[in-house]
Structures are given as structure tokens and as C-alpha cells.
Amino acid sequence: MSTNGMSANGHANGHSNGHAGQQLALDFVQAQGRWEAEAAAARTTGWKHTSLSGNEVDLLNSPADMKEWDYMEKLGFPGQYPFTRGVHANMYRGKVWTMRQFAGFGTPEDTNNRFKYLLANGQTGLSTAFDLPTLMGRDADDPMSEGEVGICGVAVSSLADMEILFDGIPLDKVSTSMTINSPAIMIFAYYLAVAEKQGVPFEKLRGTLQNDILKEYIAQKEYLFPPRPSVRIITDMIEWCTTNAPQWNPVSISGYHIREAGSTAAQELAFTLADGFAYVEDCLERGLDIDDFAPRLSHFFNSHIDFFEEIAKFRAARRIYARRMREKYGAKSPRSWILRFHTQTAGCSLTAQQPENNIVRTALEALAAVLGGTQSLHTNSMDETLALPSEKAVTIALRTQQVIAYETGVINAIDPLGGSYFVETLTDRIEAEAEAYFEKIDALGGVIPAIEAGFFQREIADAAYRYQRELDAKEKVIVGVNEYVQEDEKIDIPILTISKEVEETQVARLTELRTRRNQEDVDRTLAALRQSAEDGSNLMPYVLDCARAYVTVGEMCRTLEEVFGVYEEQPVF
């Protein structure tokens, strides 16, 4: 065959392919038009077809929604920029997500027993809940703690409590998550001191502190000091861990509580990432190298009941984070571009009515987290809206994760919904909503000025009010609550109760501790801590010295309050 013949045939084929492509496009437009006419005339339920966040959901998505859509820009490959499809090249084929069940109630002995029970039943990481006095920096014998000690988490006032909490649990063999914020630096110091007593080097410790104080001002309201000194404490911890505990995540930037407060999916995503970027900027102002600390930043998201919206949110989060870390903050290492996150199923979706239905809700929310590519997962127990979970309930919640991992087959393929017209369109939409929020926050001067202006609080309140009105009008249905209600329902599941003896035990233990510790060491280390707070030096070594001297959480918090002050939120109307 001659060269000219080949050229002629190729030219002819090019024209042929072009005409074929034009004809296919025309056929698609005509077919879509016919379908739209048929769909418009079809029967409808009359229901309101919006997402949980209140956005209209398209009846159908098609290639028309993805014009000029670039695969490498929007998706790429798992383990590669922009990480939309996952942070690891082989995802769950390499390692199934870490399964964590929140545990914390009563005395440290009680929670230690629950830890050992969960580990024996296949849990692969510990997740620690602290009681309200501990979260608020109050000791068990503080008058403000009365009636709350050990009720909604474990009571920890000193190193002595932490020693019992992790007794018999080798800290170099487990990964430990701790849900603690304002007193996080004290609780972490106790954990470090326990590791020292076990002979475990700090560099072998693996785990995460929630320690995201900015979301407390936005949503959960468990804060002590004003925002700026609180962020300084977190930056101190990031700086210290970078050198001394390189496998530890010193902050888990948390959207979970923002969502529980009533935000939309896009608000949860935008406000969470904005908080995280605020910490990044503070560390850069401190002079830290972004590639030294960014790989140890972690995130914590809510997995709510709107299945596809949640999956799209997780995918959009990775893409936004990778782009900002690389292009705005100049991170050079791909490890710094990766958004790693823990997920917890939505506590606010659980109902006291027909609580067994919560098992189904949790399973679907957990599946969304897995299909969204989470690295760690906590599944709520069916009875958590009534009380702390019983052993049976927490076992069912753990088994839910195990069934998803080992029976459903969803771990075999990475991002199996990637390329779906609906999921990709939804991912792009949530990303665009988040970017619009970033612009609003920047216009207010950043996260802290926006907190002080009440911006976040108003946005969440408006979203929560809109959703409640939809429930009241039955435009949205919660099974067993505003539809399919069982009259005279009797709850027949065991409820865990915390006795008054827990508080008495903890107060007695603290009284005994105060008599046997070396008061000179207490006074000396507290004075050094105060001086550090005043002169701006890194607080972490001084808090660790206090922990070793058995200084209590309350004593350290009151000392810092004398320097930093106490934050009072301005009301938002």
C-alpha cells in the first residue's frame, strides 16, 4: 500500500470520525429532549427532592453536566494529586481503615475495662471520650463538676487517672485518639508521662488529639481561653510534636461538631478546612517549614444520612485541600498535600424513638464514609441518643464496620462511584460552595475575626432552622419521629447508667493525691508554666513537667487563665 493511499485513507477516516461524532452529539441532544418531555409528563410523588443541605437534586445527570471536564484535573489516580479518588495508591487493598469505637465513662478503671473489651473484639485503635468537667478544665473535686463526673466520658484530673486509664495497654502497640480540646495540652502531657513510665519513646507513639479549638467557638462551645492564645497553644504543640513525637497527630481539625450543630455539608467542609488553614498560617508565621508539620495534620468529618452528598463532600475535601496546600501555601512534599481524615457517623441522625432503626442509619452512614475514602471510622451505637452505649450496642456498632469491610466487597475497588455523572457533578457543586465560603471568610479578615463577628454561628443557625421547618412541614421525613410513629412505644434495650459512687471515688482519689505529691514540685512547675505563658516560649515542656509532678488539669488551666483570660462569646441574633 502506498504512502499516499494511507494518507488519503487517514484523511477520509478523520472526516468520517468527525461526522460520526457530530451525529452522536446531535442524537444525544434529541434523545435527551425526548426523555425530558416524557419525564415532565410522568407521575410524581410530590415529595420535595432536595438534599439534606437543602439543595435541589437534579433528576438526572449526563455528559451535558460535565462539559470541558478534565479527568486529570478533577480526578487523577488514587494516591496522586489531587487525591480526589483517595490518599493511597491501593486504598483498602493495602490496609482496611482503622476501626475505632468511642469509649469513656465513669472511672478510669471502667474505661480501661471497655478498652480491653473492644481490643479483644477486633477494634484496631482506641478512641477516648472525656467527661464534661475534664473537657472544661475542671477537676473532679471542683464545685462546678458536681453531678457530672464520669457521666458522659471518663474522668481524668491528673496523671494518676491516666496511669489507670492505660494500665496494661502498651502504648507503642496501639493508636490512641483523644477527644479533648481546651485542656488538650494537659491530657497529652499525661499520656506522654504514662509512655515514659512504660519505657516507650515519644517517637513511637501513634495517635491523634482532637485539639481543634476554633470549631469550639463556632459550634460546640467548650472553650476556656480567647481564640488567639488558644491557637498559640495548638501551634506550640504542633511545633513540639514535629521534633519530639513525629508519628503523633497534634490536632484533628474537626467538622463533626459543626455538622452536629446544624450546618450543611458544604458549610461543614468549608468551615473545617478554613480552620485548618488558619492553623497552617499560624505555624508559617512561627517560622515552621510546612513540609515538616503538614503531614501530621489530620481531619475529622461527620458522615450524615444523605448518602451521595456525603461521598461527594469527602471527595471535594481532598481536592480542595491538595490544591491549597500546594498552590497557596507552597508545600513541596506530596505528603503535605494529602488530607487524611477520621469519620464518625452522625450522632444527630440518631433517634430516641425506635432506636433499633439507628443500626440501619449508622450502617448507611458508615458505608458512605468508606466509599468516600476515610482512613479511620467510628460507628455510633443505637442507644447513644439515650445514654452512653452498652456493651451489646457498641459491639453491634463495631460489627457493622466489620461486615462492611469483610462481607460487602466494597473494599475491592477504589472509588467505585468515580466517574458517575451524579457524583462528579455533586462533588463539583460542593467544592464551588466551599470556595464561595472561603471568599466570605477572607473578606471578614480570616477565621478569628469571622468568629468574633458571629459569622459562622449565624450561617449554621440559619441552616438548622431551615431544616427544622422542613421537618415540621413533613417535607423531610425521619422514620419514627414525624412519620411511621409508634404510639405508646416502649424502649426495650439496656441503658448504661453511671452511679454517684463514681464521683465519690474520683474525689477521694484526688484528695489522696494532693496529700502525697510533692507540693514544692507542684508550685515550682506551675510558676514555670505561668512564666512560659507570659514570655511566649513553647508551653509544651512546662506542661509536661507539671504532669510529671502530678499537677491537676484544673490547676494548670487556672494558671493559664490568669495570663490569657477567659473567653466570653458575644451573642448572635
C-alpha positions, 0 to 999 in steps of 0.5 A: 500500500502506498504512502499516499493511499494511507494518507488519503485513507487517514484523511477520509477516516478523520472526516468520517470520525468527525461526522460520526461524532457530530451525529452522536452529539446531535442524537444525544441532544434529541434523545435527551429532549425526548426523555425530558418531555416524557419525564415532565409528563410522568407521575410524581410523588410530590415529595420535595427532592432536595438534599439534606443541605437543602439543595435541589437534586437534579433528576438526572445527570449526563455528559451535558453536566460535565462539559470541558471536564478534565479527568486529570484535573478533577480526578487523577489516580488514587494516591496522586494529586489531587487525591480526589479518588483517595490518599493511597495508591491501593486504598483498602487493598493495602490496609482496611481503615482503622476501626475505632469505637468511642469509649469513656465513662465513669472511672478510669478503671471502667474505661480501661475495662471497655478498652480491653473489651473492644481490643479483644473484639477486633477494634484496631485503635482506641478512641477516648471520650472525656467527661464534661468537667475534664473537657472544661478544665475542671477537676473532679473535686471542683464545685462546678463538676458536681453531678457530672463526673464520669457521666458522659466520658471518663474522668481524668484530673491528673496523671494518676487517672491516666496511669489507670486509664492505660494500665496494661495497654502498651502504648507503642502497640496501639493508636490512641485518639483523644477527644479533648480540646481546651485542656488538650495540652494537659491530657497529652502531657499525661499520656506522654508521662504514662509512655515514659513510665512504660519505657516507650519513646515519644517517637513511637507513639501513634495517635491523634488529639482532637485539639481543634479549638476554633470549631469550639467557638463556632459550634460546640462551645467548650472553650476556656481561653480567647481564640488567639492564645488558644491557637498559640497553644495548638501551634506550640504543640504542633511545633513540639510534636514535629521534633519530639513525637513525629508519628503523633497527630497534634490536632484533628481539625474537626467538622463533626461538631459543626455538622452536629450543630446544624450546618450543611455539608458544604458549610461543614467542609468549608468551615473545617478546612478554613480552620485548618488553614488558619492553623497552617498560617499560624505555624508559617508565621512561627517560622515552621517549614510546612513540609515538616508539620503538614503531614501530621495534620489530620481531619475529622468529618461527620458522615450524615444520612444523605448518602451521595452528598456525603461521598461527594463532600469527602471527595471535594475535601481532598481536592480542595485541600491538595490544591491549597496546600500546594498552590497557596501555601507552597508545600513541596512534599506530596505528603503535605498535600494529602488530607487524611481524615477520621469519620464518625457517623452522625450522632444527630441522625440518631433517634430516641424513638425506635432506636433499633432503626439507628443500626440501619442509619449508622450502617448507611452512614458508615458505608458512605464514609468508606466509599468516600475514602476515610482512613479511620471510622467510628460507628455510633451505637443505637442507644447513644441518643439515650445514654452512653452505649452498652456493651451489646450496642457498641459491639453491634456498632463495631460489627457493622464496620466489620461486615462492611469491610469483610462481607460487602466487597466494597473494599475491592475497588477504589472509588467505585462511584468515580466517574458517575455523572451524579457524583462528579457533578455533586462533588463539583457543586460542593467544592464551588460552595466551599470556595464561595465560603472561603471568599466570605471568610477572607473578606471578614479578615480570616477565621478569628475575626469571622468568629468574633463577628458571629459569622459562622454561628449565624450561617449554621443557625440559619441552616438548622432552622431551615431544616427544622421547618422542613421537618415540621412541614413533613417535607423531610421525613425521619422514620419514627419521629414525624412519620411511621410513629409508634404510639405508646412505644416502649424502649426495650434495650439496656441503658448504661447508667453511671452511679454517684459512687463514681464521683465519690471515688474520683474525689477521694482519689484526688484528695489522696493525691494532693496529700502525697505529691510533692507540693514544692514540685507542684508550685515550682512547675506551675510558676514555670508554666505561668512564666512560659505563658507570659514570655511566649516560649513553647508551653509544651515542656512546662506542661509536661513537667507539671504532669510529671509532678502530678499537677491537676488539669484544673490547676494548670488551666487556672494558671493559664487563665490568669495570663490569657483570660477567659473567653466570653462569646458575644451573642448572635441574633 
